[in-house]
Amino acid sequence: MMVNKVQVQKNFGQSAATYDDYAIVQKEMAKVLLAKIKSTGRCFQTILEIGCGTGFFTELLAREYPKALITVLDIAPEMIDMAKEKLSGFSNISYLIADGEKLQIGEESLVASAFDLIVSNVVFQWFTNYAKAFTQYYVLLNTGGYLIFSTLGAGTFKELYSCLNNSSRVKTQQELSCSEGHPNKESFIESKSLQEHLINTGFKFIGVEEVTKQEYFNSCREFLRAIKKIGANNYLAGKLGEQGMGSGIFPLIKSYDSMFSNEQGVFATYQCLFGWGQRDI
């Protein structure tokens, strides 16, 4: 399933100023990811972060590894600008504007065997070719280096996809393509497939851990608005903005509110995947 990277870049660029206020689950995942990294017991000296966003996770890394040389990249220039502002007090961080799925190895600081650690927090769900990306990271790691990351799995937003399937006003799920720059259900990876990609790339001592989280909102409209505020615009969120909550979306919102709520509010599920592997020693 193809993802329109131009649209992804635009969406995240437009959401740079609001991302931190709405990225609740992403911040929780960042803290878990840091714990996974610390559990290796390694004192990493060279680190590459794929998809730094506003720099929330980067700051956690920089504080944990103050002597490390950290290179961060993001597809959206606006996100890089936000990260630079947030991390202005750190002198050990360098920045690149780049697509983490299509790295130019050999250019700038991206040279083979350059990094002890490659990390990424909630980014890979925007990728179309995990195998190609992991192969690039394997080349960039030095011997014994680690790839440690989080991403979203196939159970993510299962409530929304249930409503899409049941809605008589919205076309079939297959027709909700990635032309708007969003991941649809087919692009959220199964944990087994993720593990297979790591194995096939050549990583050793691999693992994939699943954690299910639910985020609560006052309504489905609030949920869709939150998605847009973090740049993860799906088809419906885009249409809500364009049409001012148009009647074509209303049946889906009504269905979601009635089917997926409890005493805590309307909920959305995230299947959080944490993966790791080591380049062969």
N, C-alpha and C positions, 0 to 999 in steps of 0.2 A: 504494500500500500504506500503510495507516494505522498509525501508531505511537501506542501508549498513553502519552501524555506524563505522566500521573499516575504510571504505573508507572516510567517513566524517571526522574522526579524522585525517587521512593522508592528505586529501585535505587542511584542515584548518591549520594543522601543517606546511605544505609546503608554505602556503600563509602568515604566520605570519609577515614576514618582509615587505610585500607589501600591507597588508590589509588597513592600514590607508590612503594610497595614493589613493585608488580606492573606498573606502566605502562612497561615497558621500551621497547617499540616507539614508544609515544606520545612518550616523552622524546627518542628519536632523531629522530623526525619534527619535534619542536619545534626542535631545533638546526638541522636543514636548513631549516625554515621561516624561522628568523631570518636565515640566510644569504641566502635569497631576498629578504627585506625589505631587508637591507643593500645588496644588489646594485643597488637602484634609485638609490642615491646621494643619496637625499632625507634631509633632517633633519626628521623628522616632529614636529609640534608638538601635534597632537591625535589620539589613538588610541582606537579602540573595539575591545575584544576580546570576541568571541562565545564563550561557554562557557569561562570561565576555570578551572573545576575548582578544584584546590587551589592554583593560582597558580604552578605550575612555569614555564610559558611567560611568564606575566606578569612574573616576576622577570627573565627574560632580556631582555624588552622594556624594563623599567624601568632596568636597568643600561646598556643600549645607548642609550636615549634619556632621560637623567636630567632633561632640561628639559621633556619632553613632559607634557601633561595626559592621563592614561590613565583611561578609563572601562572597567570590566570588568563583565560580567554572567554569571550562571549560573542555571539553572532550579532548582537544589537549594540551599536555604538553608544546609545543612550544608557544602557546598562553599565557599560565600561565607565562612562563618565560618573555615574552614581557611585560605583565601586571606588573609583579614584578619590572622590570626595570623602566617602566614609572612611577610607583606609589611608588618608593622607598622613597619618602619624606613623605609618610603617614604611621603612626604607628598604625592606627586603622583598618587595613585590613588584613584578613587572607585568605589563598588560598587553594583550593582543586582541584585535578584532578578527575573529575567525569562526568558521563553522566547525564545531568539534567532530563532525563526521567526515570532514574533508580537509584534513590537515596537510600543509605543505612541508613535509619532513625534509629537513636540510636547510630550511630558510629560517632566518632570525634565530630564536633560541630553541627551535624544535629540531634538534639533531638526535640521531640514533643513540640509544643507550645513555640518554642525558638525565633520566629521572629515577629516583628511588621509589617514588610514589606518584601514581596518577589517581585522582579522585574526581567524583562528580556527584552532585546532589540533585536528584529529581530532574534529570535532563534527557536521559536516553530514550524516554518515551516519544521524543520528537524525531528519533532516528528512523531511517528506512532500511538500513543495512547494518545490523549489529556485528555480523562477521567481519565486514570490512573495517568498521571502526575499531573493534577489538584487535585486529591484526596491526593496525597503525599504533595502537597503544603498546602492544607487545614489543614492537620495534623501538619505541621511544623509551621503554623501561631498560634499566641496566640489569645485569644478572642478579637474580634474587629480589628484584623490585616488585612492588605490589600494585595491582589495580583494585581499588575498593570504591564502591559506588552504591547509590540508591536510585531506584526508578519506580515507576508505577506499573502494576501488573494487571492482568486481564479482568480481575474483579472490580476494578476501579469504575465508579459511577454506574454500577449495575442497576441502580434504581432509575436513572435517567434513560438507560437503554431499554429497560422494561417499558417505560412510558412511550418511548419512541416506537417500539414494536406494537404497542396497543393503540396508538393514536390514529384516528381515521383522517386527521387533517394534515399529518406529516408524512411525506413519502418514505419509502422503505429505507432501512438503515444503510443498505448498500449505496443508495443514491445520495446519502449525506457524505459526500466524498471529502477528501482532505483539501479541496480547492480553497477553502477558507483558511487554511493554515492551522488546522487543529488535528489532534489524534482522535480517530474514532475507535470503536471497540476492537477492530481487527489489529490496530497498531499497538495496543497494550499487550505486552508479551507474557506468555506463561512461564512460570518459574523453571519448569523442566527445559523449555527451549533456551532460556537464558543460560542454564547450566551447560547445555550441549554446546552453545556457542563458545563458552569459555574453554571447554575441553578441546574442541576442534581447533581453537586458536593455538593451543599448546600450553595453556596455563596449568599449573600444578597446585595442589592443596586448595582446591576451589571450594566454594560454598555459596549457597543461596538461601536466605532466610526470608520467610513471609511474615508480615505483621499487618493485621487488619485494623484500620482506624475509621471512626465515624466522626464527621464534622456536622454540627447542628446549626440550623438557620431558622429565622422566623417564618420563612416561606421559600417556595421554589424560586420565586423571582429574586429573592436575596441571594440564593445559591448561585443562580446564573449570573447575577451581577458580580458576585465575588470572583467567579471564574474569569470574567472579563477584566477585572481589576488587576489580576496577576498575569494577564497577557495570554492566558490559555483559552482564547476565544474559540468556542465551538460554533457550529452552524447556528444553533438556536440563540446563543448569546449575541452573536452578530446581528441576527434578525431582530432581536428584542431592541437593540440599540437603534437600528435603522427604522423600525416600524413603530417605535413608541409603545411596546407591549401590544402589538397588533393582534387582532382576533384569531389569526391563524395559529398563534402560539397558545392562546388562552386555554383550549381544551387540555393541552399537555400539562400546563401549570396546575390546573384544577385537579387533574388526575394525580399528579405527583403529590400535591398537598394532602390529598385524601388517602393515598395509599402508603406513603412513606413518612409518617410522623408518629411521635409518641409524646410523653409528658415533657421531654426535653426540647422538642421542636421537630422541624423537618430535617431529615438527615441525608447525608451523602456518604457513600462508602469509598474508602481508598484502600486498595491492596498495595501495601508498601513492600517492595522487594529490596533486600540488601545483598549485594553480591561481592565476591572477592576472589582473587586468584593471584598466584605468584609466578613470575617468570622463572623458568627452570634454572636451578643453581648449577 
